[in-house]
Amino acid sequence: MPSVILQHWLWSGSARWYDHGIVEVTKLHFIVPPLLAFVLWMKRRALFYRFAASMLVLSYAGAITFLIFPSAPPWAAAQSGMIDPISKLPIPHGAAAASSLPSTMSSFSITRVVAKNPYAAVPSLHGGYAFLVFLFVAMLIWKTRWRWLIPVLAIYPAVQCFAVVYTANHYVVDLLIGFVYATASIFGVRWFWRRRGWPE
């Protein structure tokens, strides 16, 4: 079990400097896709629409899967005794995390409006969004002088995947399914775009 192995190697029972860094990596999930969307909006408006459509397809496909196939992440499976004990990172979490926040932040938590869904592990949208961003940019620069950057760009989904496995939020198979969803979203939207004759 990758999450168990990684935490056995790296987790000491209290957060170290690299634990904080790994947790911050998982938050790129909320930063990198909107940042790419903003750049496309400013530079290549037609591509922005195709990228946004791909993200929407992936998001809705994931939401439908969460609804019909709820699945427990590793930390939840560990709490139920189904796998070896592991920690859900970051720690503290839940009530302890909320109590450690300034009152203005905790009082406006999004979870007060939208309930969390702890059984939404398949597909991994952390992995799916990261791979979609990578694949979208890689396809754009494949035939340009910037293609040498593709291996560098691959670091982003690789690090994101490592982070969510280490923090016990996903199994490797969740990530692979997320990659499949992302790939299908990109190529499906591109096929539809070209069939409609819309600008790219």
N, C-alpha and C positions, 0 to 999 in steps of 0.2 A: 504494500500500500504506500504509494509515493508520499502522501501527507504524513503518515506515521514515520516513514524513514527520514524525511527531511526534518521533522520536529525532533526526532531522536538525535540527529546530528547537530542541529542548530539551536533548538529551543531549550533554554536553561531553567524555565519556570518563571522568569521575570524578564521584562523587555530589555534588550540590549540595543546599542546604537543601530545595528543593522536591522533589527526588528522594526524600529521606527521607519527606517528607509524603505523596507519592503511594504509596510502598510501604506506609506505614501505612494508607492508605485501603483497600488490598486486604485488609488483615487484618480490616476491619469485617465481612467475609464470615463470620467466625467469632463475631462479637459481636452484631450487630443481630438476626438471626433468633432466637437463644436469648433475647435480651432481650425481644423482642416476645412470645415464647412465655411467658416468666415473667410479664409484665404481664397477658396474657390469663388465665393460670392463676389469678392473684390476683383479677382483676376480673370476668372473664366465662368461667367454667370451660367451658361448652359450646362457646364459640368457640375456646378453646384446642385442644380435640380436633379441630375442623375444620381449624384452622391446621396442627396437627401432622400430620394426615392428608394435607393438601396438600403439605407439605414432604416427607413420606415418598414420596408418589407421584412428585414431581419427582425426588427423589434416586434412586429405583429406576429410573425411566425413563432418567435420565442414565447410571446404571451399566450398564444393558443396552445403551444406545447405545455407550458406551465399549468394551464387549466385542465388539460385532458390527461397529463402525465406528471403529476406532482412527484418530485423526487428529493430525497433528503441529501444535503451536503455531508461531507465527512464528519464535521463537528457534531451534527445532529445524530448521525449513525453511531458515533462514539458515545454520546449521551445515552443512547438506547442500548448500549452494550453490544452492538452488532460488529464493531471493529475495536481494535486496541485503543486505549484512552489517548486522546489528543486534545489540544486546546484550540478554541476558536479565537483567533487573533484579529484585531488587537485586544489586549487586556488592559484596563477593565472594559467591559462591554455591558450592554443592557442598562439596568438601573444604575449600576456603579458608574458607567460612562456618563449617563445623563447627569448624575449628581456632581460629577467633576467639572461640568461645563458651567460657564457663567449663566445666570438665571435667564438672561435675555435670549441666549442661544438655545437652552433647553426648552424654554417655553414656546419657541417658534419652530421646534423640530418638525420635519415633514411627516414623521410617523404619527403626529397628532392629527393629521389630516388623512393620510393614506396609510393603512395598516401594512406592516411588513409581511412578506410572504417568505418564511424560512424554507419552504419546500419548492424552490424555483431554481434548481441546480442544472437542469437539462433543458435546453442547451446552455452552455456558459456564455452569457452575453459579454462578460469581461473578455473572454477569448474571442468571441465572435466579432465584437466591435473592433478590437485590436487587429484581428486578421483582415477584416474588411478594409480598414484604413490602409494597412500595409499593401494588400492586393490592389486596391484602387490606385494608389500612388505608383506602385510597381508597374502596373499596366500603362500608366501615363508616360513614364520615363523609359520604358523598355526599349524603344527605338530611338532614343536620344543619347547625347553624349553623357547624360547623367545616370545611365544604367548601372554604372559601377557602385552607385549608392544603394542598390537593392539589398545586398547583404547587410549593410549598415541599418537600413530600415527594418530588416527582419529582427533586429535586436528588441524592438519595441514589443511585438507580440510574444517573443520568447520570454522577456523579463516579466511581462504581465502574467503570462501563464505560470511561470515559476512562483510569482507572488501569491496568486489565488490558490495554488496547490499547497504551498507552505502554510498559508493562513487557514487551511482546512475548509475553504469555501467551495472547492470543486475537486472532483476526480479528474484524471487525465482524459477519460472517455467523454466527460462533459465538454472539455475543451475541443476535442476532435469533432464532436457533433456541432459545436459552435462554429468551427472552421467550415464544415460542410454547409451549414445554413448560410454563412457569410458568402461563400463561393457561389452557391445557388442564387442568392439575392443579387449579387453583382452581375452575373452572367444572365440571369433571368430579366433583370431590368434593362440591361444593355440590349438584349434581343428584342424586348418590347419597344424600346426607344427607337431602334433602327427600323423595326417593322412599321412604326408610326411615322418614320421620316423626320423625327424631331432633331433639332440641332444638338451637337455634342460639344 
